[in-house]
C-alpha cells in the first residue's frame, strides 16, 4: 500500500488535505477516491487512510485507525560524516535511512570536497531531509532520520552526546568494528564518526581520539567515503 509522510497532527476520523508533495505523488500514481493509503507523521506508528477527494492539484483523505507499528533498529546509531561530493551525500542519506540510522550530522573537515555555508547549507539540509523522507516512505520506517545542522569539525567535537564514541580509522592497529560491535550491550547507542573523501586529516583524527572517539577498523580494504559508514551501520544495527 502506498505510504506518505504527512507532517501534520493526525487523528482518527479527521479529513485532511495532503501537503503538496504527497498530493502530487498520489496523482502521479493515478490513485483514485476510495483507495486506501498509509500515512505517518514521523513521531511513531502509522495511520490507515482513504482517499476522499481529488482536485486538480489537491487531494483530501479521511484518516482511519492508528497502528503502533515500529520498524526501527534495536540500537540507535548516530552518524557523523565529513561533507563529501553532493551526489555521494544524497546516496549516503538515502541508504543510511534505509539501514535505520537515527541521525546524521554533516561536518566540514579539512578534506571536505563540498563546502557549504549560510543559505546554501540550509537548503542542502532541507534537501537531505527530503531525501530521508522519501527513503522512509519506501522502506517502511515510521520515524524520520534526523538530518542535523552542519557543523565545523571543532564545533562537533565540543558537543556532548550519550553513547559510545567510535571513529572509523585506517590505523592498522585499530580493533575490528565487527568484533567490538558484537561485544556491545544490547541496544546501547553508538556515535559513529567517518571522514570525507581522503579521510580525516591526521590532526583531526588525533583531535577526535582526544575527544573520546575510539578508533575502529573495517578491515584491510579501503572503502569509499560513502561506503564505510554504511558498512559500519549495517553491522551495528544488526547486533
C-alpha positions as CSV (number, residue, x, y, z in Angstrom):
1,X,0.0,0.0,0.0
2,X,1.4,3.5,-0.9
3,X,2.9,5.3,2.1
4,X,3.1,9.1,2.6
5,X,4.8,11.3,5.2
6,X,2.4,14.0,6.4
7,X,4.0,16.4,8.9
8,X,0.6,17.2,10.5
9,X,-1.2,16.3,13.7
10,X,-3.2,13.2,12.6
11,X,-6.3,11.9,14.3
12,X,-8.8,9.1,13.5
13,X,-11.9,10.4,11.8
14,X,-10.3,13.6,10.5
15,X,-10.4,14.7,6.9
16,X,-7.1,16.4,5.9
17,X,-5.6,17.9,2.7
18,X,-2.3,16.2,1.9
19,X,0.8,18.5,1.6
20,X,1.6,19.5,-2.0
21,X,4.4,16.9,-2.3
22,X,2.3,14.0,-1.1
23,X,-0.7,15.2,-3.2
24,X,1.5,15.3,-6.3
25,X,2.7,11.8,-5.6
26,X,-0.8,10.5,-5.3
27,X,-1.7,12.0,-8.6
28,X,1.5,10.6,-10.3
29,X,0.5,7.1,-9.1
30,X,-3.0,7.7,-10.5
31,X,-4.7,6.7,-7.3
32,X,-8.4,7.2,-7.1
33,X,-11.0,8.1,-4.4
34,X,-11.9,5.1,-2.3
35,X,-8.4,3.6,-2.4
36,X,-6.5,3.0,0.8
37,X,-3.1,4.5,1.6
38,X,-0.9,4.7,4.7
39,X,0.2,7.9,6.4
40,X,2.9,8.6,9.0
41,X,3.9,11.8,10.8
42,X,7.4,10.7,11.9
43,X,6.5,10.5,15.6
44,X,5.8,6.8,15.7
45,X,3.3,4.4,14.2
46,X,1.2,4.8,11.1
47,X,-2.3,5.6,10.1
48,X,-4.7,3.9,7.7
49,X,-6.4,6.5,5.4
50,X,-8.7,6.5,2.4
51,X,-8.6,9.0,-0.5
52,X,-11.8,11.0,-0.3
53,X,-11.5,13.7,-2.9
54,X,-9.1,14.6,-5.7
55,X,-9.0,18.1,-7.3
56,X,-6.7,19.4,-10.0
57,X,-3.8,19.7,-7.5
58,X,-5.4,18.9,-4.1
59,X,-6.0,15.6,-2.5
60,X,-8.1,15.1,0.6
61,X,-8.1,11.9,2.7
62,X,-10.0,10.5,5.6
63,X,-7.8,9.4,8.4
64,X,-8.6,6.0,9.9
65,X,-7.1,4.0,12.8
66,X,-3.6,4.4,14.2
67,X,-1.4,1.4,14.3
68,X,1.5,1.4,16.7
69,X,4.0,-0.2,14.2
70,X,7.7,0.4,14.6
71,X,10.4,-0.8,12.3
72,X,13.4,0.9,14.0
73,X,16.7,-0.7,14.6
74,X,17.2,-2.0,18.2
75,X,20.3,0.2,18.5
76,X,20.4,4.0,17.9
77,X,23.3,4.8,15.7
78,X,24.1,8.5,15.2
79,X,26.2,9.0,12.1
80,X,28.6,12.0,11.7
81,X,30.2,12.3,8.3
82,X,32.7,14.7,6.7
83,X,30.9,16.6,3.9
84,X,31.6,14.9,0.6
85,X,30.5,15.4,-3.0
86,X,26.8,16.2,-3.3
87,X,25.7,13.0,-5.2
88,X,27.6,10.9,-2.6
89,X,25.9,12.7,0.3
90,X,22.5,12.1,-1.3
91,X,23.2,8.4,-1.7
92,X,24.5,8.2,1.9
93,X,21.4,9.9,3.4
94,X,19.1,7.6,1.4
95,X,20.9,4.4,2.4
96,X,21.5,5.4,6.0
97,X,17.8,6.0,6.3
98,X,17.0,2.5,4.9
99,X,19.5,0.9,7.2
100,X,18.0,2.6,10.3
101,X,20.4,5.3,11.3
102,X,18.8,7.6,14.0
103,X,20.5,10.8,12.9
104,X,23.1,12.2,10.5
105,X,25.3,15.2,11.2
106,X,27.4,16.6,8.3
107,X,30.7,18.2,9.4
108,X,33.0,20.5,7.5
109,X,36.5,18.9,7.6
110,X,39.9,19.9,6.1
111,X,39.4,17.5,3.1
112,X,35.7,18.0,2.5
113,X,35.1,18.4,-1.2
114,X,31.7,20.1,-0.6
115,X,31.9,23.3,1.3
116,X,28.6,25.0,2.4
117,X,27.7,27.9,4.5
118,X,24.7,30.2,5.2
119,X,21.7,29.8,2.9
120,X,23.3,27.1,0.8
121,X,23.9,25.0,3.9
122,X,20.3,25.4,5.0
123,X,19.0,24.5,1.5
124,X,21.1,21.4,1.4
125,X,19.9,20.3,4.8
126,X,16.3,20.7,3.7
127,X,17.1,18.7,0.5
128,X,18.8,15.9,2.5
129,X,15.8,15.8,4.9
130,X,13.5,15.4,1.9
131,X,15.7,12.5,0.7
132,X,15.3,10.9,4.1
133,X,11.5,11.3,4.0
134,X,11.3,9.6,0.6
135,X,13.5,6.8,1.9
136,X,11.2,6.3,4.9
137,X,8.2,6.2,2.7
138,X,9.8,3.5,0.6
139,X,11.4,1.4,3.4
140,X,8.6,1.3,5.8
141,X,10.2,3.4,8.6
142,X,7.7,5.5,10.6
143,X,10.3,7.7,12.2
144,X,12.5,10.1,10.2
145,X,16.2,10.1,10.0
146,X,17.2,13.4,11.8
147,X,19.4,15.3,9.4
148,X,21.1,17.8,11.7
149,X,22.6,21.2,11.2
150,X,26.1,21.3,9.6
151,X,28.9,22.0,12.0
152,X,32.6,22.6,11.7
153,X,34.8,19.8,12.9
154,X,35.8,21.6,16.0
155,X,32.2,22.6,16.8
156,X,31.2,19.0,16.6
157,X,33.9,17.7,18.9
158,X,32.8,20.2,21.6
159,X,29.3,18.7,21.7
160,X,28.3,16.1,24.2
161,X,26.1,13.2,23.5
162,X,25.2,9.9,25.1
163,X,26.6,6.7,23.7
164,X,29.9,5.0,22.7
165,X,32.1,7.2,20.5
166,X,33.6,5.3,17.6
167,X,35.8,6.6,14.8
168,X,36.3,4.7,11.5
169,X,40.1,4.6,11.1
170,X,42.6,3.2,8.6
171,X,45.0,2.6,11.5
172,X,46.2,-1.0,11.1
173,X,46.4,-1.3,14.9
174,X,42.7,-0.3,15.4
175,X,40.4,-3.1,16.6
176,X,37.9,-4.5,14.2
177,X,34.5,-3.0,14.3
178,X,32.7,-6.3,13.8
179,X,34.3,-7.9,16.9
180,X,33.7,-4.8,19.1
181,X,30.1,-4.4,17.8
182,X,29.3,-8.0,19.0
183,X,30.5,-7.1,22.5
184,X,28.3,-4.0,22.9
185,X,25.4,-4.2,25.3
186,X,22.1,-4.8,23.6
187,X,20.5,-1.6,22.5
188,X,23.5,0.6,23.6
189,X,23.7,3.7,21.3
190,X,26.7,4.5,19.2
191,X,28.0,7.7,17.8
192,X,29.9,6.9,14.6
193,X,32.4,9.4,13.1
194,X,33.6,8.9,9.5
195,X,35.7,11.2,7.2
196,X,35.1,12.6,3.7
197,X,36.9,11.5,0.6
198,X,40.6,11.1,1.6
199,X,39.6,10.6,5.2
200,X,40.1,12.8,8.2
201,X,43.4,14.8,8.3
202,X,45.9,13.4,10.8
203,X,45.4,16.3,13.2
204,X,41.6,15.8,13.0
205,X,41.9,12.1,13.8
206,X,44.1,13.0,16.8
207,X,41.6,15.6,18.0
208,X,38.8,13.1,17.7
209,X,40.7,10.5,19.7
210,X,41.4,13.1,22.4
211,X,37.7,13.9,22.5
212,X,36.9,10.2,23.3
213,X,36.4,8.7,19.9
214,X,37.9,5.2,19.9
215,X,39.3,4.1,16.5
216,X,37.9,1.1,14.8
217,X,38.8,-0.7,11.5
218,X,36.5,-2.2,8.9
219,X,39.3,-4.5,7.6
220,X,42.2,-4.4,5.2
221,X,40.4,-2.8,2.2
222,X,39.9,0.9,1.8
223,X,36.2,1.7,1.4
224,X,34.9,4.8,-0.3
225,X,33.7,7.7,2.0
226,X,30.1,6.9,1.4
227,X,30.5,3.1,1.7
228,X,32.4,3.0,5.0
229,X,29.8,4.4,7.3
230,X,27.1,2.3,5.7
231,X,29.1,-0.9,6.2
232,X,29.6,0.0,9.9
233,X,25.9,1.0,10.2
234,X,24.8,-2.4,8.8
235,X,27.0,-4.2,11.4
236,X,25.8,-2.0,14.3
237,X,22.1,-2.2,13.6
238,X,22.2,-6.0,13.2
239,X,23.8,-6.7,16.7
